[in-house]
């Protein structure tokens, strides 16, 4: 008998944008998680990755001006 695990929920681009917009509006990670019905660690991870991408884009812009 095989055990069926629940499907892992992924967060798409629109939800990522919502997380960033709600953060900019001043909500905490706990409030964002409750509003979007996603786990709080997921909210924290999305914010961390967004900060990393933003910092990387600034570094690229300084190294290779157009």
N, C-alpha and C positions, 0 to 999 in steps of 0.2 A: 504494500500500500504506500503510495507516494504522498508526501506532505505538500500541500499547495500553499505557497507563501503569497502574501498580498503583493500586488503590483506596486513597484516603487513609483511614487509620484514625482514627476519632473516639473521644474518651473520654467516656463517659457519666457521669451523676450518681453511680452506685454506685462507679465507679473514682475519681471525684473525692473521694468520702468516704473511700475506702481510702487515698488519698494523704495526706489530712489526718490520718487516724487513725495511719498509720505515722509521720508526722512528729511527732505528739504523743508517740508511743512512743519517739522518740529516734533513729530511723533517718536516715541521710543520704540525699540525693537519689540518689546512686549505688546505695545498697542498695535503695531503694524501686523504682528503675527495674528492677533485676535481679529483685526479688521479683514485681513486677506485669508484667514483660516488656513494658515500654513505654520509649520513648526518654527519656534523662535530661533533654533540653531540655523535653520535654512535662511531666515532673514539676516542673521549675522554673517553667514557665509557669503550671501549675495552682496552685502555691503562691503565686506572685505575684498572680494574680487573686483568690485566696481572701483574701489579706491586704488587698487593695484593697477588696473587698466588705465585709469586716469593719470596716475603718476608715470606710467610707461609712455603714454601719449605725449606728456609734457617733455619727457626726456628725449623722445624721438624728434619732437619739434625743435628742440634746442640743437641737437646734433646735425639735423638735415633741414635747414630752413629752405623754404620753397621760393 
